[in-house]
Amino acid sequence: MCTCLNPLHTAMSIYGCMLATPHQRRDADEDLRSFIQKIGYIEAMPVVVDPGVLNPYEFIGAVINRRLPNPFMPDAPQRIATDTSQKLAIRFGETIKAYQARGLDKSNLVLIPLVLAAMPAT
């Protein structure tokens, strides 16, 4: 959840608000879809711990290809972005800490810092 679902929702909601998307239908904007795919598969996946009950790659695929475009599950980016400053540490900080703990090159993180930079000042 800290890597494969909630961070993707958060990233999309921040940019969804900036782009004034009326609801969180991620299939409607290919750039946003590509953005979260790269966050999930490229930046987050190197630190995902396989829980053994589901395949993390398949889970991200299901989130992006089935859950997010589901017309019966639309959501307002403004609602998801509510209290985002309180969510960033757990949703992205854990990934960054895991990079550090595993000795991975943090310079490979490009999109996660872009999400953090897009967070409006409060």
C-alpha positions as CSV (number, residue, x, y, z in Angstrom):
1,M,0.0,0.0,0.0
2,C,2.8,2.4,0.8
3,T,4.4,1.8,-2.6
4,C,1.9,0.4,-5.1
5,L,-1.4,2.1,-4.5
6,N,-1.6,5.1,-2.2
7,P,1.5,7.0,-3.7
8,L,0.1,6.5,-7.2
9,H,-3.3,8.0,-6.1
10,T,-1.5,10.9,-4.3
11,A,0.7,11.7,-7.4
12,M,-2.3,11.7,-9.7
13,S,-4.4,13.8,-7.3
14,I,-1.8,16.6,-7.0
15,Y,-1.3,16.8,-10.8
16,G,-5.1,16.2,-11.3
17,C,-5.8,19.3,-9.3
18,M,-3.2,21.3,-11.2
19,L,-4.6,20.1,-14.5
20,A,-8.2,20.7,-13.3
21,T,-9.3,17.1,-14.2
22,P,-12.9,16.9,-13.0
23,H,-12.5,13.4,-11.5
24,Q,-9.9,10.9,-10.9
25,R,-10.4,8.8,-14.0
26,R,-6.8,8.0,-14.8
27,D,-7.5,6.4,-18.1
28,A,-8.6,9.8,-19.4
29,D,-5.1,11.3,-19.3
30,E,-2.4,9.2,-20.9
31,D,0.4,11.5,-19.5
32,L,-0.9,10.9,-15.9
33,R,-1.2,7.2,-16.5
34,S,2.4,7.0,-17.9
35,F,3.6,9.1,-14.9
36,I,2.2,6.8,-12.3
37,Q,3.3,3.7,-14.2
38,K,6.9,5.0,-14.1
39,I,6.6,5.9,-10.4
40,G,5.3,2.4,-9.6
41,Y,7.3,0.2,-11.8
42,I,10.6,2.1,-12.1
43,E,11.1,4.1,-9.0
44,A,9.1,2.3,-6.3
45,M,9.4,-1.4,-7.3
46,P,13.2,-1.7,-6.5
47,V,12.2,-1.4,-2.8
48,V,9.0,-3.3,-2.7
49,V,9.0,-6.2,-0.3
50,D,7.1,-9.1,-1.9
51,P,4.4,-10.1,0.6
52,G,4.1,-13.6,-0.8
53,V,0.3,-13.4,-1.2
54,L,0.2,-11.4,-4.4
55,N,2.7,-10.4,-7.0
56,P,3.7,-6.7,-6.6
57,Y,4.1,-6.2,-10.4
58,E,0.7,-7.7,-11.0
59,F,-0.8,-5.6,-8.3
60,I,0.4,-2.3,-9.9
61,G,-0.9,-3.6,-13.2
62,A,-4.3,-4.2,-11.7
63,V,-4.3,-0.8,-10.1
64,I,-3.4,1.0,-13.3
65,N,-5.3,-1.1,-15.8
66,R,-8.4,-2.2,-13.9
67,R,-9.0,-0.2,-10.7
68,L,-8.1,3.4,-11.8
69,P,-10.0,3.4,-15.1
70,N,-13.1,1.8,-13.6
71,P,-16.0,4.1,-14.4
72,F,-17.8,3.0,-11.2
73,M,-14.9,4.2,-9.0
74,P,-14.4,7.8,-10.0
75,D,-13.0,10.2,-7.4
76,A,-12.2,13.8,-7.2
77,P,-8.5,14.7,-7.2
78,Q,-9.3,17.4,-4.7
79,R,-10.6,14.8,-2.2
80,I,-7.7,12.6,-2.6
81,A,-5.3,15.5,-2.3
82,T,-6.8,16.6,1.0
83,D,-4.2,16.7,3.7
84,T,-1.5,15.6,1.2
85,S,1.2,17.3,3.3
86,Q,0.3,14.8,6.1
87,K,0.5,11.8,3.6
88,L,3.8,12.5,1.8
89,A,6.1,11.1,4.5
90,I,4.5,7.7,4.6
91,R,3.6,7.5,0.9
92,F,7.0,8.6,-0.5
93,G,9.3,8.9,2.5
94,E,9.3,5.2,3.1
95,T,10.4,4.6,-0.5
96,I,13.2,7.1,-0.1
97,K,14.3,5.6,3.2
98,A,14.3,2.2,1.7
99,Y,16.6,3.4,-1.1
100,Q,18.9,4.7,1.5
101,A,18.8,1.6,3.7
102,R,19.5,-0.7,0.7
103,G,22.3,1.5,-0.6
104,L,20.4,2.2,-3.8
105,D,21.3,5.2,-5.9
106,K,18.8,7.9,-4.9
107,S,19.6,9.9,-8.1
108,N,17.4,7.3,-9.9
109,L,14.5,8.9,-8.2
110,V,13.2,11.6,-10.5
111,L,9.4,11.4,-10.5
112,I,8.9,11.0,-6.8
113,P,10.8,14.3,-6.1
114,L,8.7,15.8,-8.9
115,V,5.6,14.9,-6.9
116,L,7.1,16.4,-3.8
117,A,8.0,19.6,-5.6
118,A,4.5,19.9,-7.0
119,M,3.0,19.9,-3.5
120,P,1.7,23.4,-2.8
121,A,3.2,25.3,0.1
122,T,0.9,25.5,3.1
